[in-house]
Amino acid sequence: MSLPGRDRSAGYGRAVSQPSYLHSTRVAYDTVAADYAERSRTALDDKPLGRALLAAFAELVQAGGGGPVADLGCGPGDVTAHLHALGLAAFGVDLSPAMVALARRAHPHLRFDEGSMTALDLPDGTLGGIVAWYSIIHLPPEQLPAAFAEFHRVLAPGGYLLLGFQAGDEMLHLEQAFGQVVSLDVHRLSPDRVVDALQRTGFAVTARLLREPDATEKVQQSHLLARKPPAP
């Protein structure tokens, strides 16, 4: 989930001492959860490239043997449900208790957990795929390697990772959203920097998409597909 445009949020996991960005992200999304969920319900309807990427991701995961797929930063669960409809054993993880409650109510047949993407409460090597759809944008850029290391840990060999984020190289600070007072940092990220962090963590980047903004967006949008190398 994400407050600007129609993106989605970040940061999730086990109970650990929490940096301030996790606290502010949780509070912000708890504050706007109901309004955000109402707007995000049809967010994929006018995103044909996004739907195509999710479909390709689903096909690759299934061809690789399947396995559970985590939607990290799932918000109200719409992308999780879309992945399920594509035939994946998808579940959602989000930092915001209010978002998780809304997701469980809207999609009672699916699993949703509270958590942080930098400390996932999942065993090593158990996932067939991870989607982080506009959910790394609230991580300070220096935290990306830690998050990607955690993704690498929980993915099975040959598992796939699909990222979506706003392209750029700046941080925006939001003090209001949906008429509510919030305090939330949003990071636009350089695709090259994200690719470098993925490769340093051990991922092989297999596809990159950089598209121009549509009528609801202000900046270019980036999507990256990466894979944890298969076992020898």
C-alpha positions in Angstrom: 0.0 0.0 0.0 1.1 3.6 -0.4 -0.6 6.9 0.2 0.5 8.9 -2.9 -1.3 8.1 -6.1 -2.6 4.5 -6.1 0.4 2.8 -4.7 0.6 0.7 -1.6 2.5 0.6 1.8 5.7 -0.9 3.3 7.5 -2.3 6.2 6.3 -5.6 8.1 7.4 -8.8 10.6 8.1 -10.3 14.0 8.1 -8.2 17.1 11.5 -6.5 17.4 12.6 -3.1 18.6 11.2 -0.8 16.0 12.8 2.1 14.2 10.8 5.3 14.0 9.9 4.8 10.3 8.0 1.6 11.1 6.0 3.4 13.8 5.1 6.3 11.6 4.2 4.0 8.7 1.9 1.9 10.9 0.2 4.9 12.5 -0.3 6.6 9.1 -2.0 3.6 7.5 -4.0 2.8 10.6 -5.3 6.4 10.4 -6.4 6.3 6.8 -7.1 2.6 6.4 -10.9 2.8 5.6 -10.6 5.6 3.1 -7.5 4.0 1.5 -9.2 0.6 1.2 -12.2 2.2 -0.6 -10.0 3.9 -3.2 -7.7 0.9 -3.7 -10.4 -1.6 -4.5 -10.3 -0.9 -8.2 -6.6 0.2 -8.4 -5.6 -2.5 -10.9 -8.6 -2.0 -13.2 -6.8 0.7 -15.2 -3.3 -0.8 -14.9 -3.1 -3.3 -17.8 0.7 -3.5 -17.6 0.5 -4.1 -13.9 -1.9 -6.9 -14.4 0.2 -8.4 -17.1 3.3 -8.4 -14.8 1.3 -10.1 -12.0 0.1 -12.7 -14.5 3.6 -13.3 -15.8 4.9 -13.6 -12.2 2.1 -16.1 -11.4 3.0 -18.2 -14.5 6.7 -18.2 -13.6 6.0 -19.3 -10.0 3.7 -22.1 -11.1 6.2 -23.3 -13.7 8.9 -23.3 -11.0 7.0 -25.7 -8.8 4.6 -23.3 -7.1 4.7 -22.8 -3.3 3.2 -20.1 -1.1 3.4 -16.5 -2.3 3.6 -13.6 0.1 2.2 -10.2 -0.8 4.3 -8.0 1.5 2.7 -4.6 2.3 -0.7 -6.1 1.3 -2.8 -3.2 2.5 -6.5 -4.2 2.2 -5.6 -7.3 0.3 -6.7 -6.5 -3.2 -3.4 -7.6 -4.9 -3.4 -10.7 -2.6 -6.8 -11.6 -3.9 -5.7 -11.0 -7.5 -2.8 -13.3 -7.0 -5.1 -16.0 -5.6 -7.4 -15.6 -8.6 -4.3 -16.2 -10.8 -4.0 -19.6 -9.1 -1.3 -18.8 -6.5 -1.4 -19.9 -2.8 -1.2 -16.2 -1.8 -1.3 -14.6 1.6 -0.7 -11.1 2.8 1.5 -9.4 5.3 1.2 -5.8 6.5 2.5 -3.5 9.2 -0.9 -1.9 9.9 -3.3 -3.8 12.1 -6.2 -1.7 10.7 -5.2 -2.7 7.1 -4.9 -6.4 8.1 -8.4 -6.3 9.7 -9.9 -4.8 6.6 -8.2 -7.4 4.4 -9.5 -10.2 6.5 -13.0 -8.8 6.4 -12.9 -8.3 2.6 -11.2 -11.6 1.8 -12.1 -14.1 4.6 -10.9 -17.1 2.5 -7.3 -15.7 2.5 -4.7 -15.4 5.2 -3.4 -12.0 6.4 -0.8 -11.4 9.1 0.7 -8.4 10.8 4.5 -8.1 10.3 7.5 -6.3 9.0 9.3 -7.1 5.7 12.7 -6.6 7.4 11.9 -9.4 9.9 9.4 -11.9 8.5 8.0 -14.6 10.8 8.6 -17.3 8.2 11.0 -20.3 7.9 14.0 -20.2 5.6 13.4 -21.2 2.0 9.6 -21.8 2.2 8.1 -19.3 -0.4 7.7 -19.8 -4.1 7.4 -16.1 -4.6 7.2 -12.6 -3.1 5.3 -9.6 -4.4 6.2 -6.2 -2.9 3.8 -4.0 -4.9 4.7 -0.4 -4.0 5.6 -1.6 -0.5 9.3 -0.8 -0.3 8.8 3.0 -0.7 8.5 3.7 3.0 11.8 1.9 3.7 14.8 4.3 4.0 17.0 3.4 1.0 19.8 2.2 3.3 17.4 -0.4 4.6 16.8 -2.0 1.2 19.7 -4.5 1.5 18.3 -5.8 4.8 14.9 -6.2 3.3 16.2 -7.9 0.2 18.3 -10.2 2.4 15.1 -11.2 4.3 13.3 -11.8 1.0 16.2 -14.0 -0.1 16.2 -15.9 3.1 12.5 -16.9 3.0 12.4 -17.7 -0.8 13.0 -21.2 -1.9 15.8 -21.7 -4.5 14.4 -20.7 -7.8 11.7 -18.5 -6.2 10.7 -15.2 -7.8 10.4 -11.6 -6.5 8.3 -8.9 -8.1 8.8 -5.3 -7.0 6.8 -2.1 -7.9 7.9 1.4 -6.9 7.9 5.0 -7.9 11.1 5.8 -9.9 13.3 8.8 -8.9 15.8 9.8 -6.3 14.1 11.8 -3.6 12.2 11.6 -0.4 8.7 13.1 0.1 7.3 13.8 3.5 3.5 13.6 3.8 1.7 15.5 6.6 -1.8 14.9 5.3 -3.7 12.2 3.4 -7.4 11.6 2.9 -8.1 14.7 5.0 -6.2 13.1 8.0 -3.0 14.3 9.7 -0.2 11.8 9.1 3.6 11.8 9.3 5.0 9.6 6.5 8.1 9.5 4.4 7.8 8.2 0.8 11.0 7.3 -1.1 11.2 7.4 -4.9 13.9 5.0 -5.8 16.5 4.8 -8.6 15.9 1.5 -10.5 19.6 1.1 -10.9 20.2 1.4 -7.2 17.5 -1.2 -6.5 18.9 -3.5 -9.1 22.4 -3.2 -7.5 21.0 -3.9 -4.0 19.2 -7.0 -5.3 22.3 -8.3 -7.1 24.5 -7.7 -4.0 22.0 -9.8 -2.0 22.2 -12.7 -4.4 19.3 -12.2 -6.7 19.4 -12.4 -10.5 17.4 -9.6 -12.0 15.5 -11.1 -15.0 13.3 -8.2 -16.2 13.0 -4.4 -15.8 10.1 -2.2 -16.8 10.2 1.6 -16.6 6.9 3.2 -17.8 5.7 6.7 -18.1 3.2 8.1 -15.5 -0.5 7.8 -16.3 -3.1 10.4 -15.4 -3.1 9.5 -11.7 0.7 9.6 -11.3 3.4 12.2 -11.2 6.6 10.2 -11.9 7.8 7.2 -13.9 6.9 3.8 -12.4 9.4 1.0 -12.1 8.8 -2.8 -11.9 11.6 -5.4 -11.4 11.4 -9.1 -11.6 14.2 -11.0 -9.8 14.9 -14.7 -9.0 16.8 -16.5 -6.2 19.1 -18.8 -8.1 17.9 -22.4 -8.3 19.8 -25.0 -6.3 22.7 -26.5 -8.2 
